[in-house]
């Protein structure tokens, strides 16, 4: 009984002691740090059943963070962006503009000429202000500049007034005197389609580099401009569409020209006998009042002459056989004259002829077969003459519309002159001096006497437009 009472008293004390010990253990561990391990069933069982083993402090669960680890060093701040480079230094100021003495003189000449112009329909002279000639393209319209090969300085080397229609005024004619010859570096002077009048200044002969002189379609009167004959460096002379009169001076054919346009004036008299001296490539006498025969010396131009126009004058006589020597010539036009006689057989040697116009004359006889086999021939115009016969090669050209023989005296062809008109023509006596030369052939076009070589007529590709025929059109029209 006593033992049972002792157990009943001891058991509650033991429970109380265990609970007190657990509470104390939970609150203080080791050096007084609060314990973080929770009280659970297993912990109590160890305490109650076996007793408390030596205790090792519990560690917090590993959650990837270290509470007591030192903080990592902070990243240094980003460096500031580099400063932009300093701006480049300002360019030095341009040197002060200075005008050469040559340009100062040219401006004086231009301003003096400007005062003569009373009619300027396109306002060109409004640009002739200031001193920026050659440096400002909007200034001094009509003047051409270039640098000199001597000192690399600008010079006024050209005048191009084409189509400006400048005019003077009542009692104040527009003349080139004291203008063209005072531009000392002038190379070209093109003033077509204006109203220049008066004489050409003789001073142009002193211009060392003066090559091109175009006075076409102006109001020039009087004789051939003698001043041009002294300009020995000229290569281009154009005085067409003026009112020049008198004869053509022989000196015109001694100039070293490539182009000589005399058409559409009132030149009269005979063409000088020294025509053959001219080195020109393109030559026009058209639409004047020239008389007499075509000089025989024309055959001497065989090395240079490409085109020649005699049309619409009053030339007479027979065609010189020497024309047959022109083996480089592309165009020969003698239409609308009073020429007569047969076509010389030498014309069959015009191997490069492209256009041959003999229309509106008084030619007669047979059309040479040797002429009709020329391979480059594109136009053979014989209309309004008195030809009487064409051979088989010429018939081919008629069918191809290369040869035109309308209004002649050829039997069995349409559109011919009446029999009465042909009979009246042949009732007169027509002769040519030295008729033996009419059959002279200076090239080998015959295989045997009287038998021409035959060839299919195949014209070559078209050539560029003719400069001489283009010269018959009035500039500016």
C-alpha positions as CSV (number, residue, x, y, z in Angstrom):
1,X,0.0,0.0,0.0
2,X,2.8,2.2,1.0
3,X,4.6,1.3,-2.2
4,X,1.6,2.2,-4.4
5,X,1.3,5.6,-2.6
6,X,5.0,6.3,-3.2
7,X,4.6,5.5,-7.0
8,X,1.5,7.7,-7.3
9,X,3.4,10.6,-5.7
10,X,6.6,10.1,-7.7
11,X,5.1,9.8,-11.2
12,X,3.5,13.3,-11.3
13,X,6.8,14.8,-10.1
14,X,8.7,13.0,-12.8
15,X,6.3,14.3,-15.5
16,X,6.5,17.8,-14.2
17,X,10.3,17.6,-14.2
18,X,10.4,16.4,-17.8
19,X,8.1,19.1,-19.0
20,X,10.1,21.8,-17.2
21,X,13.3,20.5,-18.6
22,X,11.9,20.5,-22.2
23,X,10.7,24.1,-21.9
24,X,14.1,25.2,-20.6
25,X,15.9,23.3,-23.4
26,X,13.7,24.9,-26.1
27,X,14.4,28.4,-24.9
28,X,18.1,28.3,-24.2
29,X,20.7,26.3,-26.2
30,X,24.5,26.5,-25.5
31,X,25.4,30.1,-25.1
32,X,21.8,31.4,-24.9
33,X,20.9,31.4,-28.6
34,X,17.2,30.6,-29.1
35,X,16.8,27.1,-30.5
36,X,15.2,26.8,-33.9
37,X,14.6,23.0,-34.0
38,X,10.9,22.4,-33.4
39,X,9.6,20.0,-30.7
40,X,8.1,17.0,-32.3
41,X,7.1,13.5,-31.4
42,X,10.4,11.9,-32.1
43,X,12.2,14.3,-29.9
44,X,9.9,13.6,-27.0
45,X,10.3,9.9,-27.4
46,X,14.1,10.2,-27.2
47,X,13.9,12.2,-24.0
48,X,11.3,10.1,-22.3
49,X,12.5,6.7,-23.4
50,X,16.2,6.7,-23.5
51,X,17.3,10.0,-22.0
52,X,18.9,12.9,-23.6
53,X,22.1,12.1,-25.6
54,X,24.8,14.6,-25.8
55,X,23.2,17.5,-27.9
56,X,24.6,19.0,-31.1
57,X,23.2,22.3,-32.0
58,X,20.8,22.1,-35.0
59,X,21.6,24.1,-38.2
60,X,19.0,26.0,-40.1
61,X,17.8,24.4,-43.4
62,X,19.9,25.3,-46.4
63,X,17.8,27.7,-48.5
64,X,20.6,29.0,-50.7
65,X,21.2,32.0,-48.4
66,X,24.0,32.6,-46.1
67,X,23.0,34.8,-43.2
68,X,26.4,35.3,-41.7
69,X,28.4,35.3,-45.0
70,X,30.0,38.6,-45.9
71,X,28.2,40.5,-48.6
72,X,29.9,40.4,-52.1
73,X,31.6,43.5,-53.2
74,X,29.5,45.9,-55.2
75,X,30.2,46.3,-58.9
76,X,32.0,49.5,-59.8
77,X,29.8,52.1,-61.6
78,X,30.0,52.2,-65.5
79,X,32.5,54.7,-66.7
80,X,31.1,57.7,-68.4
81,X,31.0,57.8,-72.3
82,X,34.0,59.3,-73.9
83,X,33.8,63.0,-74.8
84,X,33.2,63.7,-78.5
85,X,36.2,64.8,-80.5
86,X,36.6,68.5,-80.8
87,X,35.1,70.0,-84.1
88,X,37.6,70.5,-86.9
89,X,39.0,73.9,-87.2
90,X,37.2,76.3,-89.6
91,X,38.7,76.3,-93.1
92,X,40.8,79.4,-93.8
93,X,38.8,82.1,-95.6
94,X,39.1,82.0,-99.4
95,X,41.6,84.3,-100.9
96,X,40.1,87.6,-102.0
97,X,38.7,87.3,-105.6
98,X,40.9,89.0,-108.1
99,X,40.3,89.3,-111.8
100,X,43.0,88.9,-114.3
101,X,43.9,91.9,-116.5
102,X,42.8,89.9,-119.5
103,X,39.3,89.5,-118.1
104,X,39.1,93.1,-116.9
105,X,39.8,94.2,-120.5
106,X,37.2,91.8,-121.9
107,X,34.6,93.1,-119.5
108,X,35.3,96.7,-120.7
109,X,34.9,95.6,-124.4
110,X,31.7,93.8,-123.6
111,X,30.2,96.7,-121.7
112,X,31.0,99.0,-124.6
113,X,29.3,96.7,-127.1
114,X,26.3,96.3,-124.7
115,X,25.5,100.0,-125.1
116,X,25.0,99.4,-128.9
117,X,22.3,96.9,-128.3
118,X,18.8,98.5,-128.3
119,X,16.8,95.4,-128.9
120,X,17.3,92.3,-126.8
121,X,14.2,90.2,-127.0
122,X,15.5,87.5,-124.8
123,X,17.0,89.6,-122.1
124,X,20.5,88.2,-122.6
125,X,22.3,91.5,-121.8
126,X,20.8,91.5,-118.3
127,X,23.3,88.9,-117.4
128,X,26.2,91.0,-118.5
129,X,26.8,92.5,-115.0
130,X,29.4,92.4,-112.4
131,X,32.9,90.9,-112.7
132,X,32.2,87.2,-112.3
133,X,32.7,86.5,-115.9
134,X,34.1,82.9,-116.4
135,X,33.4,82.1,-112.7
136,X,29.6,82.3,-112.6
137,X,27.7,80.5,-115.3
138,X,24.6,82.6,-114.8
139,X,26.6,85.7,-115.8
140,X,27.6,86.9,-119.3
141,X,25.5,84.6,-121.3
142,X,26.8,84.2,-124.8
143,X,30.4,84.3,-123.9
144,X,32.6,81.2,-123.8
145,X,35.6,80.9,-121.4
146,X,38.5,78.5,-121.2
147,X,41.8,78.4,-119.4
148,X,45.0,79.4,-121.2
149,X,47.6,76.7,-121.7
150,X,50.2,79.4,-121.0
151,X,49.3,80.4,-117.5
152,X,46.1,78.4,-116.7
153,X,44.1,81.7,-116.4
154,X,40.6,82.1,-117.8
155,X,40.2,83.9,-121.1
156,X,37.1,84.8,-123.1
157,X,37.7,82.6,-126.1
158,X,34.3,82.5,-127.8
159,X,31.2,84.5,-128.7
160,X,28.0,82.5,-129.3
161,X,25.1,84.9,-130.0
162,X,23.3,82.4,-132.4
163,X,19.6,83.2,-132.4
164,X,19.7,86.1,-130.0
165,X,18.2,88.5,-132.6
166,X,20.2,91.5,-131.3
167,X,19.6,94.8,-133.0
168,X,20.7,98.3,-132.7
169,X,18.3,101.1,-133.1
170,X,17.3,103.9,-135.5
171,X,20.5,105.6,-136.5
172,X,22.5,103.2,-134.4
173,X,23.4,100.1,-136.5
174,X,24.7,97.0,-134.8
175,X,28.3,96.6,-136.0
176,X,31.1,94.2,-135.0
177,X,33.8,96.9,-135.2
178,X,35.6,97.5,-131.9
179,X,34.2,94.3,-130.5
180,X,35.4,91.1,-132.2
181,X,38.9,92.4,-132.8
182,X,39.3,93.7,-129.3
183,X,38.7,90.3,-127.7
184,X,42.3,89.3,-128.2
185,X,41.9,85.6,-127.2
186,X,39.0,84.9,-129.5
187,X,38.8,81.5,-131.1
188,X,35.2,81.4,-132.4
189,X,32.6,84.1,-133.3
190,X,29.2,82.7,-134.0
191,X,26.4,85.3,-134.4
192,X,24.0,83.9,-136.8
193,X,20.4,85.2,-136.8
194,X,21.0,88.7,-135.5
195,X,21.0,92.1,-137.2
196,X,24.7,92.8,-137.7
197,X,25.5,95.2,-140.5
198,X,28.4,97.2,-141.8
199,X,31.9,96.0,-142.5
200,X,33.8,93.2,-140.9
201,X,36.7,94.7,-138.9
202,X,40.1,94.1,-140.5
203,X,41.6,93.6,-137.0
204,X,40.4,90.0,-137.0
205,X,43.5,89.1,-139.1
206,X,45.6,89.9,-136.0
207,X,43.8,87.4,-133.8
208,X,46.3,84.5,-133.5
209,X,43.8,81.7,-132.7
210,X,40.7,82.8,-134.6
211,X,39.3,79.8,-136.4
212,X,35.5,80.0,-136.8
213,X,33.6,83.0,-138.2
214,X,29.8,82.6,-138.6
215,X,27.9,85.8,-139.7
216,X,25.1,84.0,-141.4
217,X,21.5,85.3,-141.5
218,X,22.4,88.9,-140.6
219,X,22.1,92.2,-142.6
220,X,25.6,92.3,-144.1
221,X,25.7,94.3,-147.4
222,X,28.4,95.1,-149.9
223,X,31.2,93.0,-151.2
224,X,32.7,89.8,-149.9
225,X,34.1,90.6,-146.5
226,X,37.7,91.4,-147.4
227,X,38.7,91.3,-143.7
228,X,38.1,87.6,-143.6
229,X,40.6,87.1,-146.3
230,X,43.4,88.3,-144.0
231,X,42.4,85.8,-141.2
232,X,44.7,83.1,-142.4
233,X,43.9,80.8,-139.5
234,X,40.2,80.5,-140.3
235,X,38.9,77.0,-140.8
236,X,35.2,77.8,-140.9
237,X,33.7,80.8,-142.8
238,X,29.9,81.1,-143.1
239,X,28.3,84.3,-144.6
240,X,25.2,82.7,-146.1
241,X,21.8,84.4,-145.9
242,X,23.1,88.0,-146.1
243,X,22.9,90.6,-148.9
244,X,26.5,90.4,-150.1
245,X,27.1,91.3,-153.7
246,X,29.9,91.5,-156.3
247,X,32.2,88.7,-157.3
248,X,33.8,86.0,-155.2
249,X,37.5,86.9,-154.8
250,X,40.0,84.3,-155.8
251,X,41.7,84.7,-152.4
252,X,38.7,82.9,-150.8
253,X,40.0,79.7,-152.3
254,X,43.5,80.1,-150.8
255,X,42.3,80.2,-147.2
256,X,42.9,77.0,-145.3
257,X,39.2,76.3,-144.8
258,X,37.3,73.2,-144.0
259,X,33.9,74.9,-144.5
260,X,32.9,77.7,-146.9
261,X,29.2,78.6,-147.1
262,X,28.4,81.4,-149.5
263,X,24.9,80.5,-150.4
264,X,21.8,82.7,-150.3
265,X,23.5,86.0,-151.2
266,X,23.6,88.0,-154.4
267,X,27.1,87.1,-155.6
268,X,27.5,87.4,-159.3
269,X,30.1,86.9,-162.1
270,X,32.1,83.8,-162.7
271,X,33.5,81.4,-160.2
272,X,37.3,82.0,-160.0
273,X,39.5,79.6,-162.0
274,X,41.5,78.7,-159.0
275,X,38.6,76.9,-157.4
276,X,40.8,73.8,-157.4
277,X,43.1,75.4,-154.8
278,X,40.6,75.3,-152.0
279,X,41.1,72.6,-149.3
280,X,37.5,72.8,-148.2
281,X,35.4,69.7,-147.4
282,X,32.0,71.4,-147.7
283,X,31.3,74.1,-150.2
284,X,28.1,75.9,-151.2
285,X,27.5,78.4,-154.0
286,X,23.8,77.8,-154.0
287,X,21.1,80.5,-154.5
288,X,23.3,83.3,-155.9
289,X,23.6,84.9,-159.3
290,X,26.7,83.3,-160.6
291,X,27.3,82.8,-164.3
292,X,29.8,81.1,-166.6
293,X,31.1,77.5,-166.5
294,X,32.2,75.4,-163.6
295,X,36.0,75.7,-163.5
296,X,37.9,72.7,-164.8
297,X,40.3,73.0,-161.8
298,X,37.6,71.5,-159.6
299,X,39.2,68.2,-160.3
300,X,42.2,69.2,-158.2
301,X,40.0,69.0,-155.1
302,X,39.8,65.2,-155.3
303,X,41.7,64.7,-152.1
304,X,39.4,66.8,-149.9
305,X,36.1,67.8,-151.4
306,X,33.1,65.9,-149.9
307,X,30.1,68.0,-150.9
308,X,29.6,70.8,-153.3
309,X,26.4,72.7,-154.2
310,X,26.1,74.9,-157.3
311,X,22.4,74.8,-157.5
312,X,20.1,77.7,-158.4
313,X,22.5,80.1,-160.2
314,X,22.9,80.9,-163.9
315,X,25.8,78.7,-164.7
316,X,26.3,77.8,-168.3
317,X,28.5,75.6,-170.5
318,X,29.2,71.9,-170.3
319,X,30.1,69.8,-167.4
320,X,33.9,69.5,-167.1
321,X,35.0,65.9,-167.3
322,X,37.4,66.7,-164.4
323,X,34.4,66.2,-162.0
324,X,35.1,62.5,-162.6
325,X,38.3,62.8,-160.5
326,X,36.2,63.6,-157.3
327,X,36.5,60.0,-156.1
328,X,35.8,61.0,-152.4
329,X,32.9,63.3,-153.1
330,X,29.5,62.3,-151.7
331,X,27.2,65.0,-153.1
332,X,27.3,67.1,-156.3
333,X,24.3,69.3,-157.1
334,X,24.3,71.5,-160.2
335,X,20.5,71.7,-160.5
336,X,18.5,74.8,-161.7
337,X,21.1,76.3,-164.0
338,X,21.7,76.6,-167.7
339,X,24.2,73.9,-168.1
340,X,24.2,71.7,-171.2
341,X,25.8,68.8,-173.1
342,X,26.1,65.1,-172.4
343,X,27.1,63.6,-169.1
344,X,30.9,62.9,-169.4
345,X,31.8,59.2,-169.1
346,X,34.2,60.1,-166.4
347,X,31.3,60.5,-164.0
348,X,31.4,56.7,-163.8
349,X,34.5,57.2,-161.6
350,X,32.6,58.9,-158.8
351,X,32.9,55.8,-156.7
352,X,31.7,57.4,-153.4
353,X,28.9,59.5,-154.9
354,X,25.7,59.3,-153.0
355,X,23.6,62.1,-154.5
356,X,24.1,63.5,-158.0
357,X,21.5,66.1,-159.0
358,X,21.6,67.5,-162.6
359,X,17.9,68.4,-162.8
360,X,16.5,71.5,-164.4
361,X,19.2,72.1,-167.0
362,X,19.6,71.4,-170.7
363,X,21.6,68.1,-170.7
364,X,21.0,65.7,-173.4
365,X,22.2,62.4,-174.9
366,X,22.3,59.0,-173.3
367,X,22.6,58.4,-169.6
368,X,26.0,56.6,-169.1
369,X,25.6,53.0,-167.9
370,X,28.8,53.4,-166.0
371,X,27.0,56.0,-163.8
372,X,24.1,53.7,-163.1
373,X,26.3,50.9,-161.6
374,X,27.8,53.0,-158.9
375,X,27.2,51.1,-155.7
376,X,26.7,54.0,-153.3
377,X,24.3,55.9,-155.4
378,X,21.0,56.8,-153.6
379,X,19.8,59.7,-155.7
380,X,20.4,60.3,-159.4
381,X,18.1,63.2,-160.3
382,X,18.0,64.0,-164.1
383,X,14.5,65.3,-164.4
384,X,13.6,68.3,-166.6
385,X,16.4,67.8,-169.2
386,X,16.6,66.4,-172.7
387,X,18.1,63.0,-172.3
388,X,17.1,60.5,-175.0
389,X,18.3,57.1,-173.8
390,X,18.8,54.9,-170.8
391,X,20.4,51.4,-170.7
392,X,19.5,48.3,-168.8
393,X,21.5,49.2,-165.7
394,X,19.8,52.6,-165.6
395,X,16.4,50.9,-166.0
396,X,17.1,49.0,-162.8
397,X,17.6,52.3,-161.0
398,X,14.3,53.7,-162.4
399,X,12.5,50.7,-161.0
400,X,14.2,51.2,-157.6
401,X,13.2,54.9,-157.7
402,X,16.9,55.9,-157.4
403,X,16.9,57.4,-160.9
404,X,14.4,60.1,-161.9
405,X,14.2,60.9,-165.6
406,X,10.8,62.5,-165.8
407,X,10.3,65.3,-168.3
408,X,13.0,64.3,-170.7
409,X,12.8,63.0,-174.3
410,X,13.1,59.2,-173.6
411,X,10.7,57.1,-175.8
412,X,8.4,54.6,-174.1
413,X,8.7,56.2,-170.7
414,X,5.8,58.0,-169.0
415,X,5.9,61.7,-168.0
416,X,8.2,62.9,-170.8
417,X,8.3,66.1,-172.7
418,X,6.1,66.4,-175.8
419,X,7.7,65.5,-179.2
420,X,7.3,69.1,-180.3
421,X,9.3,70.4,-177.3
422,X,12.0,67.8,-177.9
423,X,12.2,68.6,-181.6
424,X,12.5,72.3,-180.9
425,X,15.4,71.8,-178.6
426,X,17.3,69.5,-180.9
427,X,16.8,71.9,-183.8
428,X,19.3,74.1,-182.2
429,X,23.0,73.4,-182.4
430,X,24.5,72.3,-179.1
431,X,28.2,71.7,-178.8
432,X,30.8,71.4,-176.0
433,X,34.4,72.5,-176.3
434,X,36.8,69.5,-176.5
435,X,34.2,66.9,-177.1
436,X,36.8,64.2,-177.2
437,X,37.1,64.5,-173.4
438,X,33.5,63.5,-173.0
439,X,34.5,59.9,-173.5
440,X,37.6,60.0,-171.3
441,X,37.5,57.6,-168.4
442,X,40.2,58.2,-165.7
443,X,39.5,54.9,-163.9
444,X,39.2,51.3,-164.9
445,X,35.4,50.9,-165.2
446,X,35.5,49.1,-168.5
447,X,36.4,45.5,-169.0
448,X,36.6,46.1,-172.7
449,X,35.9,49.2,-174.8
450,X,32.2,50.1,-174.5
451,X,31.3,47.3,-172.1
452,X,30.8,48.5,-168.6
453,X,31.2,46.2,-165.6
454,X,27.9,45.1,-164.2
455,X,27.1,45.1,-160.6
456,X,24.0,44.8,-158.4
457,X,23.3,48.2,-157.0
458,X,23.5,47.8,-153.2
459,X,23.7,51.2,-151.5
460,X,25.8,51.3,-148.3
461,X,24.2,52.2,-144.9
462,X,22.8,55.7,-144.7
463,X,25.3,58.4,-144.0
464,X,24.7,61.3,-141.5
465,X,22.7,64.3,-142.8
466,X,24.4,66.5,-145.3
467,X,26.0,69.7,-143.9
468,X,25.7,71.5,-147.2
469,X,22.0,70.7,-147.7
470,X,21.4,71.7,-144.1
471,X,23.1,75.0,-144.9
472,X,20.3,75.8,-147.3
473,X,17.9,76.2,-144.4
474,X,17.8,79.6,-142.9
475,X,19.4,79.6,-139.5
476,X,16.8,80.1,-136.7
477,X,13.9,79.1,-138.9
